[in-house]
Amino acid sequence: MPQRYTTITLTVLLGAAIWLSGCNFFSGLHSDGKDSSSTVLVADGQAALRRNDYANAAQYFSLAMEHDPNNSEARVGYAHAILRVQGFSLGQFATSFMTAMMAENSSNPSDYEILVPGHWGVTTYTELERIFTEMIYTLDPVVLGATHGPYHATDVNLNLTVGIFYILRIQARLEVLNSDFSIQSLNKSSPEVAALGLRPSVLAQLPDDFLWILDSLNDQPPLPFLLSMQTDITKAIQRLQTAADHADNDMIQEIADMFKDWKTLAYQ
């Protein structure tokens, strides 16, 4: 009988301990980043962010995106982790860029340190372009309304950030051309220039580096690159304008208007 009493007592005490501890009893069974649930992986990523463990946070959010590509928390978390690895903050990235741009009154991102590859932990503009492209592919579905979760297509900071990444990617691509191609003269009346869709009346007003880009394309077809640049600037303007439409901030509208003027000057 004492043996039976002891067994029953231990069983009751163990059951009570499990009940009191709740899910914490099983917490030791969970291994970060090993779950197949995007919700759990996002939670792992957020916990890693709180520990300033940005590399693992990026890995967990990336896994969450693999399981659920339309999870906005996973996408925004991944972008935030990647930026933090490079020393930037998703919440302050766009504001810092805007402030610098308005202070310098320049629409040329190369005027700012943000376009120095070393600031992103890379050594070439090709690598830098890849980082900007990854940020665009990660966040664009969110601002296009193709995801679910707490982040939406009208999110001001996300639209502003994506717009800026489009602008930075243009500049990074120009820098790649700067280093990869030699200068060759192109006559403004040449078929190559005419195929670009630029208005001849404004060619003389374009910055020297723009004409230099046409020259530096050498024997490569200039049209695909210029069309790609036109697409990026159009998308940048769309994202910036969405941010301006949903924010009480005149600076955002000024930035959007600045790039609208640049596009009008350059393209028909």
N, C-alpha and C positions, 0 to 999 in steps of 0.2 A: 504493500500500500504506500509506504513512503516514497518508493521509487516512482509509482504512478503519479503521486502528488507532485513530485519534483518535475516530472516530465510535463504534466499539465501546466504547472506554474511557468516553466521556461517557455512553453508554447504560447501561453497568454502574454507573457512579457515581450516575447519577440514580435507577436502580432501587434501589440500596442506600440512598440518602438517603430515598426514599419508605418503604422497609421499616423503616428505623430510626425514622423519625418517626411511623409508624403513622397513626392517624386525625388526628393533629395537622396533617398535610399539608393536610387538607381543612377544618380548623377555620375558616379564614378565609372559607369559603364559606357558613357558617351565619350567619343574621341573627336576632337575638333576636326572638321573638314572631311569626316569619314561617312557622314550621313548622305542618303540619297534624296532627302527632302530639301527643296530650295529654301523653304521657310527656316529650317534648322541651320542650313549653311549660311543664310543671311544673318541669323543670330550669331553664329560663330564669327562671321566677318565683323559684325558690329562690336562684339566683345574684343576682338583683336585690335580694332581701331582704338577702343578705350584704353588698351594696354600700350598704345603707340607701336604695335607690332604690324606695321603697314604692309610688309611683304606677304605675311601669312594672310592678312585681311584681303589683299588683292586675290590671293589664291582661292580663298573661300568664296568670295563674291563671284569669281570666274567660274567656279564649279556650280554655283547656284544658277548662273546664267546658262550653263550647259543643260541643266535640268529644266529650267524654265526661262527661255530667252525673253519672254515678255514681262518679267518681273522687274518693275521699275526700281525697287529698293536694291536689287542686286546690281543693276546697271549703274545707278548713282553711287552706290557704295564702292563699286569697282573703280569708277572714275576718281572718286575721292581718295581711295587708297593709293592709286597710281600717282596722283598729284602730290600726296603727302610723302611718298617715297622720294620725290624730286624736291621736296621742301616747299611745295605750294599748298594752298588751302582752297578747296572748291568754293567755299563761302566767300573768300576774299579775292580770288583770282580775277574775276571780271571787274570788280570795283577798282582794284589796283591798276589794271590795264586802262580802264576808262579814264581814271584820274590822270595818269601819265599822258595819255593821248590828248586830253583837253588842255593840259598844262603846256604841252609842246605845240598844240594846235596843228598837229600833223596826222595824216591818215596813213603814214608809212610805218608799219610795225617794226621795221628794221632800225628805227630810231631808239628802240628800247632794249634793255638788257634781257628782256624775256625771250628774245630770239637768239640768244647766245647758246649754242649747243651745250656748252659746259654747265649751264644752269639747269639742264635737264639730265645730267649724268651721261651724256653722249658726246661724241667727238665730231660728227659730221652732220651736215644739213639733211642728208638722206635719212639718217636715223631720226633726226628731229621731225622730219615730215611724217615718218611712220608713227611717231608718238601722237602727233596732232590728228592723223587719220584714225588711229585707234580711239582717241577721245571722241571724235565725230561719230564713228560707227557705234560707239557705246551709248552716247547720250541722244543722238538724233531720233531714234525710235521713241524715246520718252516725249520729246517736244513735238513729235508728229502724232502723238496720241495712240501709238501702237502698243502700249504696255498697260499693265494693271498695277494697282498699288497706290501708295500715298502721293506719288509725284505725277503731275498732270501736264498737258500740252501748254497750258498757260503759265507755267512756273517762270517767273521773271528771271531769276538767277540762272536757271538752266538754259533758257533761250538766249540770254546774254552770253553765257559761257560758250555755247555751241557756235553762236555767231562769231565770236572772237577766234575760236579755233579754226573756223573756215578762213578767216582773214590771215591768221598765222600760217596756215598751210599754204596759202598762195605765196606768201613771202618766202617760206622755206623752199618752195619749188623754184622760185626765182633765184634763190641763193645756190641751189643745186645747178641750175643752168649756168650761173656765174662761174662755177668751178669746173664744169664739165664740158663747156663748149668754147670754141675760139670765135673771135670777132670777125665777121664778114659783112661788107656793106650791102645793103639792099636799097635799091631806088624806091622812093615812095610811090612811083607809078608802076612798079613791077607787079606781075600777077600774084606773086606770093603775098604782098602786102594787101592787094585788093581782095584776096580771098579771106582775109582776116575779118572783114566786116567792119573795119574802122572807118570813121568818116574822114576823108582826106583833109577836110577843112580844119580838123582839130589835131592832126598829126603833129603840127609844129608846136602845139601847146603841151604835148605830153612830156612827162619828165624824161630826162636823158636815159635813165636806166630802162625805161619802157622801150624806147627805140633800140637801145643796146641789146635787149632781150631778142628783138626781132633779128638783129644782126647775129647774135650769138647762136641762134638756132642752126646756122650754117646750112648743111645739106638736109637737115631733118625737116619734115613737113611742119610748118609753124601752126597750121590750123588746129590740130587736135589739142595742143597745149593751150592755145588762146581760148578755145571753146571751153576747155576744162576750167580755166581761170574765170571765164565769164559765168560758168555754172556756179562756181564756189562763191563769187561775189554776190550773185543773185540770191543764193541760199543764205549767205551771211546777212544780207539786208532783210530778208524775210524773218529770220530769227530775231534780229535786233528790233525790227518793227513790232513783232509780237510782244517782245519784252517792254517796249515803249508803250504799247497800247494797254498794258496791264500794270503799269507802274506809274506812280506819281513822281516822276523824275525827269526833269527837262534834259539832263545830261545824256540820258539814253537816247532820247529823240535827236539830239544834236549829233551823236555818233552815227545813228542810222542815216540822217540827212547827209552827213559828210560822205558816206560811202555811196549814197544814191547819186550825189553830184559827181563823184569819181566815175561811176558807171556810165552816167549820161555823157560825160566828157569823152570816154573811151570808146563806147559802142553806139551803134545806131539803134 
